[in-house]
Amino acid sequence: MVNTALQEKIDPNRLPRHVAIIMDGNGRWAQNHSLPRVEGHWAGVKVVDRIVTLSRKLKLEALTLYSFSDENWNRPPAEINTLMKILSFYLKKELRRMKEENICFNTIGHIEDLPETIQKLIHDSIEDTRDNTGMVLTLALSYGGRQEIIDAVKKIAGQVRSGQLRPEEIDSPLFESFLSTHPLPDPDLIIRTSGERRISNFLLYQSAYTELFYSNVLWPDFSDEDFLNAIIDFQGRERRFGMTQEQIVKA
């Protein structure tokens, strides 16, 4: 049950347009409960359900979840297999809910690295929710921020080589159009759970002016109240984007 008093503290006119979450701590949660690591991942899926629902109720424009990094392929095969099973389970279970709640499903990352059955589920989910006009839910899968930048550079270099683009035409808007997150707005807020204080190769270009919120709570224990408190903390910050306080007041 969402804390109504806490939710009332949120100013609906100052919501972050785009919230991204690094969902960390599943393994440690399982260890703390004397369970196999995979049980932590299954517990984490329940939290994803709740946070997606709450984000939709708050009318966030976009929610991006760091679900599987390109470095995660280095984990033990048994754990990777379980993560793929969880992803398959989630996509099958959530498609109906996304259609009912007007959620547009999206992914970023090297989806071609995933098993073909999951690639098909992703493709079907994207197609079936393409016309939805509510919140955009993005899963970052086989994703790395450095690789995303390299991929964009390669595409731009290819267009320069073919004569489609001149080097002097390259600017920030053009570069951003080659990123996998385009046309989503940059994240206003990145939340990381588990007490770690780093962004771990997540949305490196897009997070230049992002507000960072670090929670000591492990992801399977991350509550609706924790999420609301992160939003409230965000709304209490002054975002200057390189300007002075006086300039912001005048604006």
Order of alpha helices (4+ residues) and beta strands (2+ residues): alpha-beta-alpha-alpha-beta-alpha-beta-alpha-beta-alpha-alpha-beta-beta-alpha-alpha
